[in-house]
Amino acid sequence: MQNKIFILVLSSLFLSCSTSSTKMGTKEEIKNVDEISRDSHIHDEIHDKESIDIQFNTFLTKFFQTNEFQKSRVEFPLKATILNEDYEKQSIKIKSENYRISQVELSGTTDYKVEVLEEGSLGKVSLFGIDNGISTSYTFIKKDGKWYLNELSDLST
């Protein structure tokens, strides 16, 4: 009986020692993993900043998915065309504090289809509603190698 208890205690000690050694690396190994992760993240951010404006579609993806980035790439006051209460076109200027973030699914949805055009330093994204009155376009210009939203037209009814 004592042999069985001794073997049981010895086995549990052995198992707890072997599992604890596989759970954690040394502090130095952990530090190295953290540094690699941080360096990789910094490299990705630098790469993103360098390449985000090369392809218009790459820029658009970031523009419509990241609120902070979107607001940084709008020329304020933003020129806009909207419909007034009488459904007449009206030109307005939108200040930074009145700008609303636009969420656009570039592949389209069941509510609208999307058309993306790019010609040199001009780009345009148009949304055409499917039986719902959506009619919105975003005009972009490329300045100093960076894309900016330059004009908005929302003629949705």
Residue pairs with C-beta under 8 A, 6 or more apart in sequence:
24 30
25 33
48 62
51 58
52 58
52 59
52 62
53 59
53 142
53 145
53 146
53 147
56 116
56 118
56 123
56 140
56 147
57 106
57 116
59 140
59 147
60 106
60 116
60 123
60 125
61 106
62 69
63 69
63 70
63 73
63 147
63 149
64 70
64 102
64 103
64 104
64 105
64 106
67 101
70 101
70 102
70 149
71 96
71 99
71 101
73 146
73 147
73 148
73 149
74 96
74 99
74 148
74 149
75 141
75 148
75 149
75 150
76 94
76 95
76 96
76 99
77 93
77 94
77 95
77 96
78 93
78 94
78 99
78 149
78 150
78 151
78 152
79 91
79 93
79 150
79 151
79 152
80 91
80 92
80 93
80 94
80 151
80 152
80 153
80 154
81 89
81 90
81 91
81 92
81 151
81 152
81 153
81 154
81 155
82 89
82 90
82 92
82 153
82 154
82 155
83 89
83 90
83 154
83 155
83 156
83 157
84 90
87 157
89 155
94 152
102 138
104 114
104 125
104 127
104 138
105 114
106 114
106 116
106 125
107 114
108 114
110 130
111 129
111 130
111 132
111 134
112 127
112 128
112 129
112 130
112 132
112 134
113 127
113 128
113 130
114 125
114 126
114 127
114 128
115 124
115 125
115 126
115 128
116 123
116 124
116 125
116 126
117 123
117 124
117 126
118 124
120 142
121 141
121 142
121 143
122 139
122 140
122 141
122 142
123 139
123 140
123 141
123 142
123 147
124 137
124 138
124 139
124 140
125 137
125 138
125 140
126 136
126 137
126 138
127 134
127 135
127 136
127 137
128 134
128 135
129 135
129 156
133 156
133 157
134 156
135 154
135 155
135 156
135 157
136 152
136 153
136 154
136 155
136 156
137 152
137 153
138 149
138 151
138 152
139 149
139 150
139 151
139 152
139 153
140 147
140 148
140 149
140 150
141 147
141 148
141 150
142 148
